[in-house]
Amino acid sequence: MTEDRRAELRRYENELKEAGFRYVAGVDEAGRGPLAGPVCAACVIFDLYKEFPDADDSKKLTPAKRDALFDQIISMSEGYGIAFSDNKRIDEINILQATYEAMREAVLSAVKMSGINPDRILIDHVHIPKIPFTQISITHGDALSVTIGSASILAKVSRDRLMEEYAVKYPGYGFEKHKGYGTKDHYEAIRKIGISEIHRKTFLKTLH
């Protein structure tokens, strides 16, 4: 990572430090769009006076790099939380509300683990309802904030690992490859063998 990119990813964190804050949390999700599996949310809390990992938007990184950063992020954080809303919950209350539920759970888990109430929560694009912390919503935040980028990596890696486990439990769909997203091979598998217990039925209403 270049020094310019590193500085760009720490701009929001540095502004919060200059404003007199100490603890910042980042929140992001993975898996809102797939046809199968859960949505995963992650929250990570950092001390603004300590070093940050060299995290970036998870979508820009290779799986091997994400795996390496996963452990680094956890070790450098004050605390973290990872939470899932499964396909049944998504079908019950819709994907947005299910994502909010996972985000709330992830935040509360990170707070409980660390014993820290973050001064600010940086979050990618949305605001989480019903949490008692001040949030700063940043569009494309996973590419603009090291804290949100770190959360995006925790969420992406956690969900990918779970989908690889599901690939063993529900063979034939290729979950280990597409992680539940709507690829051509995935649609063909659904037409051939039907839907599984982890498919989102509300996402498949128009499938014939």
PyMOL commands that place a pseudoatom at each C-alpha (Angstrom):
pseudoatom trace, name=CA, resn=MET, resi=1, chain=A, elem=C, hetatm=0, pos=[0.000, 0.000, 0.000]
pseudoatom trace, name=CA, resn=THR, resi=2, chain=A, elem=C, hetatm=0, pos=[1.375, 3.434, -0.928]
pseudoatom trace, name=CA, resn=GLU, resi=3, chain=A, elem=C, hetatm=0, pos=[1.743, 6.190, 1.632]
pseudoatom trace, name=CA, resn=ASP, resi=4, chain=A, elem=C, hetatm=0, pos=[-0.774, 8.326, -0.290]
pseudoatom trace, name=CA, resn=ARG, resi=5, chain=A, elem=C, hetatm=0, pos=[-3.355, 5.538, -0.157]
pseudoatom trace, name=CA, resn=ARG, resi=6, chain=A, elem=C, hetatm=0, pos=[-2.641, 4.933, 3.520]
pseudoatom trace, name=CA, resn=ALA, resi=7, chain=A, elem=C, hetatm=0, pos=[-3.191, 8.636, 4.260]
pseudoatom trace, name=CA, resn=GLU, resi=8, chain=A, elem=C, hetatm=0, pos=[-6.394, 8.690, 2.232]
pseudoatom trace, name=CA, resn=LEU, resi=9, chain=A, elem=C, hetatm=0, pos=[-7.807, 5.775, 4.216]
pseudoatom trace, name=CA, resn=ARG, resi=10, chain=A, elem=C, hetatm=0, pos=[-7.022, 7.481, 7.536]
pseudoatom trace, name=CA, resn=ARG, resi=11, chain=A, elem=C, hetatm=0, pos=[-8.480, 10.910, 6.762]
pseudoatom trace, name=CA, resn=TYR, resi=12, chain=A, elem=C, hetatm=0, pos=[-11.714, 10.448, 8.704]
pseudoatom trace, name=CA, resn=GLU, resi=13, chain=A, elem=C, hetatm=0, pos=[-9.903, 8.806, 11.615]
pseudoatom trace, name=CA, resn=ASN, resi=14, chain=A, elem=C, hetatm=0, pos=[-7.373, 11.640, 11.785]
pseudoatom trace, name=CA, resn=GLU, resi=15, chain=A, elem=C, hetatm=0, pos=[-10.145, 14.232, 11.752]
pseudoatom trace, name=CA, resn=LEU, resi=16, chain=A, elem=C, hetatm=0, pos=[-11.816, 12.494, 14.695]
pseudoatom trace, name=CA, resn=LYS, resi=17, chain=A, elem=C, hetatm=0, pos=[-8.514, 12.354, 16.570]
pseudoatom trace, name=CA, resn=GLU, resi=18, chain=A, elem=C, hetatm=0, pos=[-7.945, 16.071, 15.964]
pseudoatom trace, name=CA, resn=ALA, resi=19, chain=A, elem=C, hetatm=0, pos=[-11.471, 16.725, 17.281]
pseudoatom trace, name=CA, resn=GLY, resi=20, chain=A, elem=C, hetatm=0, pos=[-10.469, 15.146, 20.585]
pseudoatom trace, name=CA, resn=PHE, resi=21, chain=A, elem=C, hetatm=0, pos=[-11.987, 11.687, 20.246]
pseudoatom trace, name=CA, resn=ARG, resi=22, chain=A, elem=C, hetatm=0, pos=[-10.233, 8.443, 21.096]
pseudoatom trace, name=CA, resn=TYR, resi=23, chain=A, elem=C, hetatm=0, pos=[-12.291, 5.423, 20.068]
pseudoatom trace, name=CA, resn=VAL, resi=24, chain=A, elem=C, hetatm=0, pos=[-13.795, 4.875, 16.639]
pseudoatom trace, name=CA, resn=ALA, resi=25, chain=A, elem=C, hetatm=0, pos=[-15.867, 1.952, 15.417]
pseudoatom trace, name=CA, resn=GLY, resi=26, chain=A, elem=C, hetatm=0, pos=[-16.389, 0.841, 11.854]
pseudoatom trace, name=CA, resn=VAL, resi=27, chain=A, elem=C, hetatm=0, pos=[-19.350, -1.149, 10.577]
pseudoatom trace, name=CA, resn=ASP, resi=28, chain=A, elem=C, hetatm=0, pos=[-19.967, -2.861, 7.255]
pseudoatom trace, name=CA, resn=GLU, resi=29, chain=A, elem=C, hetatm=0, pos=[-21.808, -5.846, 5.812]
pseudoatom trace, name=CA, resn=ALA, resi=30, chain=A, elem=C, hetatm=0, pos=[-21.279, -8.593, 3.282]
pseudoatom trace, name=CA, resn=GLY, resi=31, chain=A, elem=C, hetatm=0, pos=[-23.869, -10.610, 1.435]
pseudoatom trace, name=CA, resn=ARG, resi=32, chain=A, elem=C, hetatm=0, pos=[-26.858, -8.371, 0.855]
pseudoatom trace, name=CA, resn=GLY, resi=33, chain=A, elem=C, hetatm=0, pos=[-27.180, -9.420, -2.772]
pseudoatom trace, name=CA, resn=PRO, resi=34, chain=A, elem=C, hetatm=0, pos=[-26.801, -13.227, -2.927]
pseudoatom trace, name=CA, resn=LEU, resi=35, chain=A, elem=C, hetatm=0, pos=[-29.602, -15.696, -3.572]
pseudoatom trace, name=CA, resn=ALA, resi=36, chain=A, elem=C, hetatm=0, pos=[-28.511, -17.925, -0.703]
pseudoatom trace, name=CA, resn=GLY, resi=37, chain=A, elem=C, hetatm=0, pos=[-26.975, -17.768, 2.728]
pseudoatom trace, name=CA, resn=PRO, resi=38, chain=A, elem=C, hetatm=0, pos=[-27.020, -15.079, 5.393]
pseudoatom trace, name=CA, resn=VAL, resi=39, chain=A, elem=C, hetatm=0, pos=[-26.072, -11.454, 5.404]
pseudoatom trace, name=CA, resn=CYS, resi=40, chain=A, elem=C, hetatm=0, pos=[-23.084, -10.831, 7.665]
pseudoatom trace, name=CA, resn=ALA, resi=41, chain=A, elem=C, hetatm=0, pos=[-22.242, -7.637, 9.533]
pseudoatom trace, name=CA, resn=ALA, resi=42, chain=A, elem=C, hetatm=0, pos=[-19.047, -6.771, 11.368]
pseudoatom trace, name=CA, resn=CYS, resi=43, chain=A, elem=C, hetatm=0, pos=[-18.028, -4.026, 13.766]
pseudoatom trace, name=CA, resn=VAL, resi=44, chain=A, elem=C, hetatm=0, pos=[-14.472, -3.258, 14.812]
pseudoatom trace, name=CA, resn=ILE, resi=45, chain=A, elem=C, hetatm=0, pos=[-13.298, -0.728, 17.410]
pseudoatom trace, name=CA, resn=PHE, resi=46, chain=A, elem=C, hetatm=0, pos=[-9.918, 0.993, 17.174]
pseudoatom trace, name=CA, resn=ASP, resi=47, chain=A, elem=C, hetatm=0, pos=[-8.001, 3.337, 19.445]
pseudoatom trace, name=CA, resn=LEU, resi=48, chain=A, elem=C, hetatm=0, pos=[-7.190, 6.446, 17.402]
pseudoatom trace, name=CA, resn=TYR, resi=49, chain=A, elem=C, hetatm=0, pos=[-3.866, 6.759, 19.260]
pseudoatom trace, name=CA, resn=LYS, resi=50, chain=A, elem=C, hetatm=0, pos=[-2.639, 3.338, 18.155]
pseudoatom trace, name=CA, resn=GLU, resi=51, chain=A, elem=C, hetatm=0, pos=[-1.605, 1.896, 14.805]
pseudoatom trace, name=CA, resn=PHE, resi=52, chain=A, elem=C, hetatm=0, pos=[-4.163, 0.779, 12.239]
pseudoatom trace, name=CA, resn=PRO, resi=53, chain=A, elem=C, hetatm=0, pos=[-3.922, -2.309, 10.029]
pseudoatom trace, name=CA, resn=ASP, resi=54, chain=A, elem=C, hetatm=0, pos=[-3.250, -1.797, 6.315]
pseudoatom trace, name=CA, resn=ALA, resi=55, chain=A, elem=C, hetatm=0, pos=[-6.860, -2.607, 5.501]
pseudoatom trace, name=CA, resn=ASP, resi=56, chain=A, elem=C, hetatm=0, pos=[-8.657, -1.499, 2.362]
pseudoatom trace, name=CA, resn=ASP, resi=57, chain=A, elem=C, hetatm=0, pos=[-12.008, -2.166, 0.724]
pseudoatom trace, name=CA, resn=SER, resi=58, chain=A, elem=C, hetatm=0, pos=[-12.433, -5.951, 0.871]
pseudoatom trace, name=CA, resn=LYS, resi=59, chain=A, elem=C, hetatm=0, pos=[-13.557, -6.037, -2.767]
pseudoatom trace, name=CA, resn=LYS, resi=60, chain=A, elem=C, hetatm=0, pos=[-10.129, -4.745, -3.859]
pseudoatom trace, name=CA, resn=LEU, resi=61, chain=A, elem=C, hetatm=0, pos=[-8.227, -7.528, -2.122]
pseudoatom trace, name=CA, resn=THR, resi=62, chain=A, elem=C, hetatm=0, pos=[-7.442, -11.132, -2.985]
pseudoatom trace, name=CA, resn=PRO, resi=63, chain=A, elem=C, hetatm=0, pos=[-8.870, -13.879, -0.759]
pseudoatom trace, name=CA, resn=ALA, resi=64, chain=A, elem=C, hetatm=0, pos=[-5.367, -14.594, 0.563]
pseudoatom trace, name=CA, resn=LYS, resi=65, chain=A, elem=C, hetatm=0, pos=[-4.814, -10.940, 1.451]
pseudoatom trace, name=CA, resn=ARG, resi=66, chain=A, elem=C, hetatm=0, pos=[-8.217, -10.742, 3.157]
pseudoatom trace, name=CA, resn=ASP, resi=67, chain=A, elem=C, hetatm=0, pos=[-7.417, -13.830, 5.213]
pseudoatom trace, name=CA, resn=ALA, resi=68, chain=A, elem=C, hetatm=0, pos=[-4.095, -12.351, 6.348]
pseudoatom trace, name=CA, resn=LEU, resi=69, chain=A, elem=C, hetatm=0, pos=[-5.692, -9.021, 7.211]
pseudoatom trace, name=CA, resn=PHE, resi=70, chain=A, elem=C, hetatm=0, pos=[-8.539, -10.735, 9.089]
pseudoatom trace, name=CA, resn=ASP, resi=71, chain=A, elem=C, hetatm=0, pos=[-6.135, -11.892, 11.804]
pseudoatom trace, name=CA, resn=GLN, resi=72, chain=A, elem=C, hetatm=0, pos=[-4.236, -8.588, 11.798]
pseudoatom trace, name=CA, resn=ILE, resi=73, chain=A, elem=C, hetatm=0, pos=[-7.410, -6.549, 12.227]
pseudoatom trace, name=CA, resn=ILE, resi=74, chain=A, elem=C, hetatm=0, pos=[-8.557, -8.648, 15.149]
pseudoatom trace, name=CA, resn=SER, resi=75, chain=A, elem=C, hetatm=0, pos=[-5.174, -8.452, 16.877]
pseudoatom trace, name=CA, resn=MET, resi=76, chain=A, elem=C, hetatm=0, pos=[-4.918, -4.652, 16.425]
pseudoatom trace, name=CA, resn=SER, resi=77, chain=A, elem=C, hetatm=0, pos=[-8.486, -3.856, 17.469]
pseudoatom trace, name=CA, resn=GLU, resi=78, chain=A, elem=C, hetatm=0, pos=[-9.826, -3.045, 20.896]
pseudoatom trace, name=CA, resn=GLY, resi=79, chain=A, elem=C, hetatm=0, pos=[-12.744, -5.365, 20.196]
pseudoatom trace, name=CA, resn=TYR, resi=80, chain=A, elem=C, hetatm=0, pos=[-14.893, -6.642, 17.385]
pseudoatom trace, name=CA, resn=GLY, resi=81, chain=A, elem=C, hetatm=0, pos=[-18.242, -8.249, 16.689]
pseudoatom trace, name=CA, resn=ILE, resi=82, chain=A, elem=C, hetatm=0, pos=[-19.510, -10.420, 13.849]
pseudoatom trace, name=CA, resn=ALA, resi=83, chain=A, elem=C, hetatm=0, pos=[-23.182, -11.259, 13.392]
pseudoatom trace, name=CA, resn=PHE, resi=84, chain=A, elem=C, hetatm=0, pos=[-25.402, -12.984, 10.849]
pseudoatom trace, name=CA, resn=SER, resi=85, chain=A, elem=C, hetatm=0, pos=[-29.035, -12.734, 9.800]
pseudoatom trace, name=CA, resn=ASP, resi=86, chain=A, elem=C, hetatm=0, pos=[-29.955, -15.969, 8.055]
pseudoatom trace, name=CA, resn=ASN, resi=87, chain=A, elem=C, hetatm=0, pos=[-32.037, -16.491, 4.929]
pseudoatom trace, name=CA, resn=LYS, resi=88, chain=A, elem=C, hetatm=0, pos=[-35.193, -17.202, 6.902]
pseudoatom trace, name=CA, resn=ARG, resi=89, chain=A, elem=C, hetatm=0, pos=[-34.908, -13.920, 8.745]
pseudoatom trace, name=CA, resn=ILE, resi=90, chain=A, elem=C, hetatm=0, pos=[-34.215, -12.130, 5.447]
pseudoatom trace, name=CA, resn=ASP, resi=91, chain=A, elem=C, hetatm=0, pos=[-37.395, -13.638, 3.959]
pseudoatom trace, name=CA, resn=GLU, resi=92, chain=A, elem=C, hetatm=0, pos=[-39.345, -12.698, 7.076]
pseudoatom trace, name=CA, resn=ILE, resi=93, chain=A, elem=C, hetatm=0, pos=[-38.433, -9.025, 7.488]
pseudoatom trace, name=CA, resn=ASN, resi=94, chain=A, elem=C, hetatm=0, pos=[-36.596, -8.145, 4.196]
pseudoatom trace, name=CA, resn=ILE, resi=95, chain=A, elem=C, hetatm=0, pos=[-32.908, -7.798, 3.497]
pseudoatom trace, name=CA, resn=LEU, resi=96, chain=A, elem=C, hetatm=0, pos=[-32.509, -4.209, 4.715]
pseudoatom trace, name=CA, resn=GLN, resi=97, chain=A, elem=C, hetatm=0, pos=[-34.060, -4.845, 8.131]
pseudoatom trace, name=CA, resn=ALA, resi=98, chain=A, elem=C, hetatm=0, pos=[-32.162, -8.112, 8.468]
pseudoatom trace, name=CA, resn=THR, resi=99, chain=A, elem=C, hetatm=0, pos=[-28.942, -6.240, 7.703]
pseudoatom trace, name=CA, resn=TYR, resi=100, chain=A, elem=C, hetatm=0, pos=[-29.756, -3.648, 10.360]
pseudoatom trace, name=CA, resn=GLU, resi=101, chain=A, elem=C, hetatm=0, pos=[-30.364, -6.424, 12.896]
pseudoatom trace, name=CA, resn=ALA, resi=102, chain=A, elem=C, hetatm=0, pos=[-26.992, -7.998, 12.155]
pseudoatom trace, name=CA, resn=MET, resi=103, chain=A, elem=C, hetatm=0, pos=[-25.292, -4.605, 12.357]
pseudoatom trace, name=CA, resn=ARG, resi=104, chain=A, elem=C, hetatm=0, pos=[-26.840, -3.846, 15.735]
pseudoatom trace, name=CA, resn=GLU, resi=105, chain=A, elem=C, hetatm=0, pos=[-25.773, -7.233, 17.068]
pseudoatom trace, name=CA, resn=ALA, resi=106, chain=A, elem=C, hetatm=0, pos=[-22.240, -6.753, 15.751]
pseudoatom trace, name=CA, resn=VAL, resi=107, chain=A, elem=C, hetatm=0, pos=[-21.931, -3.320, 17.367]
pseudoatom trace, name=CA, resn=LEU, resi=108, chain=A, elem=C, hetatm=0, pos=[-23.223, -4.541, 20.729]
pseudoatom trace, name=CA, resn=SER, resi=109, chain=A, elem=C, hetatm=0, pos=[-20.890, -7.546, 20.599]
pseudoatom trace, name=CA, resn=ALA, resi=110, chain=A, elem=C, hetatm=0, pos=[-17.883, -5.315, 19.929]
pseudoatom trace, name=CA, resn=VAL, resi=111, chain=A, elem=C, hetatm=0, pos=[-18.848, -2.981, 22.748]
pseudoatom trace, name=CA, resn=LYS, resi=112, chain=A, elem=C, hetatm=0, pos=[-19.306, -5.901, 25.132]
pseudoatom trace, name=CA, resn=MET, resi=113, chain=A, elem=C, hetatm=0, pos=[-15.991, -7.487, 24.164]
pseudoatom trace, name=CA, resn=SER, resi=114, chain=A, elem=C, hetatm=0, pos=[-13.991, -4.274, 24.480]
pseudoatom trace, name=CA, resn=GLY, resi=115, chain=A, elem=C, hetatm=0, pos=[-15.855, -2.622, 27.334]
pseudoatom trace, name=CA, resn=ILE, resi=116, chain=A, elem=C, hetatm=0, pos=[-15.634, 0.560, 25.229]
pseudoatom trace, name=CA, resn=ASN, resi=117, chain=A, elem=C, hetatm=0, pos=[-18.407, 2.854, 24.058]
pseudoatom trace, name=CA, resn=PRO, resi=118, chain=A, elem=C, hetatm=0, pos=[-17.075, 4.246, 20.771]
pseudoatom trace, name=CA, resn=ASP, resi=119, chain=A, elem=C, hetatm=0, pos=[-17.049, 8.020, 20.398]
pseudoatom trace, name=CA, resn=ARG, resi=120, chain=A, elem=C, hetatm=0, pos=[-18.172, 7.714, 16.793]
pseudoatom trace, name=CA, resn=ILE, resi=121, chain=A, elem=C, hetatm=0, pos=[-19.261, 4.911, 14.478]
pseudoatom trace, name=CA, resn=LEU, resi=122, chain=A, elem=C, hetatm=0, pos=[-18.212, 5.143, 10.841]
pseudoatom trace, name=CA, resn=ILE, resi=123, chain=A, elem=C, hetatm=0, pos=[-20.532, 3.197, 8.576]
pseudoatom trace, name=CA, resn=ASP, resi=124, chain=A, elem=C, hetatm=0, pos=[-20.817, 2.557, 4.870]
pseudoatom trace, name=CA, resn=HIS, resi=125, chain=A, elem=C, hetatm=0, pos=[-23.721, 4.552, 3.413]
pseudoatom trace, name=CA, resn=VAL, resi=126, chain=A, elem=C, hetatm=0, pos=[-26.511, 3.809, 5.926]
pseudoatom trace, name=CA, resn=HIS, resi=127, chain=A, elem=C, hetatm=0, pos=[-27.530, 4.653, 9.491]
pseudoatom trace, name=CA, resn=ILE, resi=128, chain=A, elem=C, hetatm=0, pos=[-28.269, 1.811, 11.898]
pseudoatom trace, name=CA, resn=PRO, resi=129, chain=A, elem=C, hetatm=0, pos=[-31.555, 2.318, 13.756]
pseudoatom trace, name=CA, resn=LYS, resi=130, chain=A, elem=C, hetatm=0, pos=[-31.772, 1.866, 17.513]
pseudoatom trace, name=CA, resn=ILE, resi=131, chain=A, elem=C, hetatm=0, pos=[-28.158, 2.078, 18.634]
pseudoatom trace, name=CA, resn=PRO, resi=132, chain=A, elem=C, hetatm=0, pos=[-27.058, 4.641, 21.241]
pseudoatom trace, name=CA, resn=PHE, resi=133, chain=A, elem=C, hetatm=0, pos=[-23.960, 5.905, 19.444]
pseudoatom trace, name=CA, resn=THR, resi=134, chain=A, elem=C, hetatm=0, pos=[-23.340, 8.809, 17.085]
pseudoatom trace, name=CA, resn=GLN, resi=135, chain=A, elem=C, hetatm=0, pos=[-22.909, 7.562, 13.537]
pseudoatom trace, name=CA, resn=ILE, resi=136, chain=A, elem=C, hetatm=0, pos=[-21.169, 9.076, 10.532]
pseudoatom trace, name=CA, resn=SER, resi=137, chain=A, elem=C, hetatm=0, pos=[-22.426, 7.642, 7.253]
pseudoatom trace, name=CA, resn=ILE, resi=138, chain=A, elem=C, hetatm=0, pos=[-19.874, 7.649, 4.433]
pseudoatom trace, name=CA, resn=THR, resi=139, chain=A, elem=C, hetatm=0, pos=[-20.893, 6.669, 0.915]
pseudoatom trace, name=CA, resn=HIS, resi=140, chain=A, elem=C, hetatm=0, pos=[-18.376, 4.124, -0.404]
pseudoatom trace, name=CA, resn=GLY, resi=141, chain=A, elem=C, hetatm=0, pos=[-16.951, 4.199, 3.095]
pseudoatom trace, name=CA, resn=ASP, resi=142, chain=A, elem=C, hetatm=0, pos=[-15.253, 0.821, 2.771]
pseudoatom trace, name=CA, resn=ALA, resi=143, chain=A, elem=C, hetatm=0, pos=[-12.955, 2.411, 0.183]
pseudoatom trace, name=CA, resn=LEU, resi=144, chain=A, elem=C, hetatm=0, pos=[-12.482, 5.675, 2.098]
pseudoatom trace, name=CA, resn=SER, resi=145, chain=A, elem=C, hetatm=0, pos=[-11.976, 4.676, 5.739]
pseudoatom trace, name=CA, resn=VAL, resi=146, chain=A, elem=C, hetatm=0, pos=[-9.550, 2.152, 7.181]
pseudoatom trace, name=CA, resn=THR, resi=147, chain=A, elem=C, hetatm=0, pos=[-12.020, 1.463, 9.994]
pseudoatom trace, name=CA, resn=ILE, resi=148, chain=A, elem=C, hetatm=0, pos=[-14.930, 0.666, 7.672]
pseudoatom trace, name=CA, resn=GLY, resi=149, chain=A, elem=C, hetatm=0, pos=[-12.571, -1.212, 5.357]
pseudoatom trace, name=CA, resn=SER, resi=150, chain=A, elem=C, hetatm=0, pos=[-11.488, -3.338, 8.302]
pseudoatom trace, name=CA, resn=ALA, resi=151, chain=A, elem=C, hetatm=0, pos=[-15.105, -4.139, 9.127]
pseudoatom trace, name=CA, resn=SER, resi=152, chain=A, elem=C, hetatm=0, pos=[-15.746, -5.028, 5.488]
pseudoatom trace, name=CA, resn=ILE, resi=153, chain=A, elem=C, hetatm=0, pos=[-12.907, -7.558, 5.597]
pseudoatom trace, name=CA, resn=LEU, resi=154, chain=A, elem=C, hetatm=0, pos=[-14.167, -9.171, 8.810]
pseudoatom trace, name=CA, resn=ALA, resi=155, chain=A, elem=C, hetatm=0, pos=[-17.658, -9.478, 7.327]
pseudoatom trace, name=CA, resn=LYS, resi=156, chain=A, elem=C, hetatm=0, pos=[-16.524, -10.745, 3.921]
pseudoatom trace, name=CA, resn=VAL, resi=157, chain=A, elem=C, hetatm=0, pos=[-14.110, -13.358, 5.263]
pseudoatom trace, name=CA, resn=SER, resi=158, chain=A, elem=C, hetatm=0, pos=[-16.576, -14.579, 7.891]
pseudoatom trace, name=CA, resn=ARG, resi=159, chain=A, elem=C, hetatm=0, pos=[-19.359, -14.987, 5.355]
pseudoatom trace, name=CA, resn=ASP, resi=160, chain=A, elem=C, hetatm=0, pos=[-17.126, -16.617, 2.735]
pseudoatom trace, name=CA, resn=ARG, resi=161, chain=A, elem=C, hetatm=0, pos=[-15.911, -19.177, 5.266]
pseudoatom trace, name=CA, resn=LEU, resi=162, chain=A, elem=C, hetatm=0, pos=[-19.482, -20.006, 6.231]
pseudoatom trace, name=CA, resn=MET, resi=163, chain=A, elem=C, hetatm=0, pos=[-20.527, -20.409, 2.590]
pseudoatom trace, name=CA, resn=GLU, resi=164, chain=A, elem=C, hetatm=0, pos=[-17.613, -22.800, 2.072]
pseudoatom trace, name=CA, resn=GLU, resi=165, chain=A, elem=C, hetatm=0, pos=[-18.970, -24.886, 4.948]
pseudoatom trace, name=CA, resn=TYR, resi=166, chain=A, elem=C, hetatm=0, pos=[-22.411, -24.794, 3.329]
pseudoatom trace, name=CA, resn=ALA, resi=167, chain=A, elem=C, hetatm=0, pos=[-20.858, -26.019, 0.070]
pseudoatom trace, name=CA, resn=VAL, resi=168, chain=A, elem=C, hetatm=0, pos=[-20.072, -29.287, 1.869]
pseudoatom trace, name=CA, resn=LYS, resi=169, chain=A, elem=C, hetatm=0, pos=[-23.485, -29.515, 3.500]
pseudoatom trace, name=CA, resn=TYR, resi=170, chain=A, elem=C, hetatm=0, pos=[-25.389, -28.588, 0.324]
pseudoatom trace, name=CA, resn=PRO, resi=171, chain=A, elem=C, hetatm=0, pos=[-23.341, -29.988, -2.562]
pseudoatom trace, name=CA, resn=GLY, resi=172, chain=A, elem=C, hetatm=0, pos=[-24.057, -29.280, -6.198]
pseudoatom trace, name=CA, resn=TYR, resi=173, chain=A, elem=C, hetatm=0, pos=[-24.697, -25.534, -5.995]
pseudoatom trace, name=CA, resn=GLY, resi=174, chain=A, elem=C, hetatm=0, pos=[-21.106, -24.345, -6.126]
pseudoatom trace, name=CA, resn=PHE, resi=175, chain=A, elem=C, hetatm=0, pos=[-21.338, -22.239, -2.971]
pseudoatom trace, name=CA, resn=GLU, resi=176, chain=A, elem=C, hetatm=0, pos=[-17.576, -22.558, -2.531]
pseudoatom trace, name=CA, resn=LYS, resi=177, chain=A, elem=C, hetatm=0, pos=[-17.126, -20.629, -5.783]
pseudoatom trace, name=CA, resn=HIS, resi=178, chain=A, elem=C, hetatm=0, pos=[-19.874, -18.005, -6.018]
pseudoatom trace, name=CA, resn=LYS, resi=179, chain=A, elem=C, hetatm=0, pos=[-20.707, -17.758, -2.293]
pseudoatom trace, name=CA, resn=GLY, resi=180, chain=A, elem=C, hetatm=0, pos=[-24.425, -17.718, -3.068]
pseudoatom trace, name=CA, resn=TYR, resi=181, chain=A, elem=C, hetatm=0, pos=[-24.448, -14.950, -5.653]
pseudoatom trace, name=CA, resn=GLY, resi=182, chain=A, elem=C, hetatm=0, pos=[-26.608, -15.273, -8.740]
pseudoatom trace, name=CA, resn=THR, resi=183, chain=A, elem=C, hetatm=0, pos=[-24.138, -16.601, -11.275]
pseudoatom trace, name=CA, resn=LYS, resi=184, chain=A, elem=C, hetatm=0, pos=[-25.165, -18.540, -14.376]
pseudoatom trace, name=CA, resn=ASP, resi=185, chain=A, elem=C, hetatm=0, pos=[-23.927, -21.796, -12.824]
pseudoatom trace, name=CA, resn=HIS, resi=186, chain=A, elem=C, hetatm=0, pos=[-25.872, -21.089, -9.637]
pseudoatom trace, name=CA, resn=TYR, resi=187, chain=A, elem=C, hetatm=0, pos=[-29.134, -20.497, -11.507]
pseudoatom trace, name=CA, resn=GLU, resi=188, chain=A, elem=C, hetatm=0, pos=[-28.569, -23.668, -13.524]
pseudoatom trace, name=CA, resn=ALA, resi=189, chain=A, elem=C, hetatm=0, pos=[-28.002, -25.662, -10.335]
pseudoatom trace, name=CA, resn=ILE, resi=190, chain=A, elem=C, hetatm=0, pos=[-31.239, -24.343, -8.829]
pseudoatom trace, name=CA, resn=ARG, resi=191, chain=A, elem=C, hetatm=0, pos=[-33.189, -25.333, -11.942]
pseudoatom trace, name=CA, resn=LYS, resi=192, chain=A, elem=C, hetatm=0, pos=[-31.600, -28.777, -11.867]
pseudoatom trace, name=CA, resn=ILE, resi=193, chain=A, elem=C, hetatm=0, pos=[-31.824, -29.715, -8.188]
pseudoatom trace, name=CA, resn=GLY, resi=194, chain=A, elem=C, hetatm=0, pos=[-34.203, -27.133, -6.710]
pseudoatom trace, name=CA, resn=ILE, resi=195, chain=A, elem=C, hetatm=0, pos=[-33.690, -24.709, -3.857]
pseudoatom trace, name=CA, resn=SER, resi=196, chain=A, elem=C, hetatm=0, pos=[-31.862, -25.590, -0.662]
pseudoatom trace, name=CA, resn=GLU, resi=197, chain=A, elem=C, hetatm=0, pos=[-32.639, -24.808, 2.964]
pseudoatom trace, name=CA, resn=ILE, resi=198, chain=A, elem=C, hetatm=0, pos=[-30.390, -21.747, 2.801]
pseudoatom trace, name=CA, resn=HIS, resi=199, chain=A, elem=C, hetatm=0, pos=[-31.849, -20.105, -0.294]
pseudoatom trace, name=CA, resn=ARG, resi=200, chain=A, elem=C, hetatm=0, pos=[-33.707, -16.811, 0.087]
pseudoatom trace, name=CA, resn=LYS, resi=201, chain=A, elem=C, hetatm=0, pos=[-37.165, -17.567, -1.249]
pseudoatom trace, name=CA, resn=THR, resi=202, chain=A, elem=C, hetatm=0, pos=[-38.052, -13.887, -1.620]
pseudoatom trace, name=CA, resn=PHE, resi=203, chain=A, elem=C, hetatm=0, pos=[-35.055, -13.485, -3.916]
pseudoatom trace, name=CA, resn=LEU, resi=204, chain=A, elem=C, hetatm=0, pos=[-36.207, -16.351, -6.129]
pseudoatom trace, name=CA, resn=LYS, resi=205, chain=A, elem=C, hetatm=0, pos=[-39.859, -15.448, -6.696]
pseudoatom trace, name=CA, resn=THR, resi=206, chain=A, elem=C, hetatm=0, pos=[-39.268, -14.588, -10.344]
pseudoatom trace, name=CA, resn=LEU, resi=207, chain=A, elem=C, hetatm=0, pos=[-37.195, -17.687, -11.109]
pseudoatom trace, name=CA, resn=HIS, resi=208, chain=A, elem=C, hetatm=0, pos=[-38.863, -20.054, -13.568]
for i in range(1, 208): cmd.bond("trace and resi %d" % i, "trace and resi %d" % (i + 1))
show_as sticks, trace
zoom trace
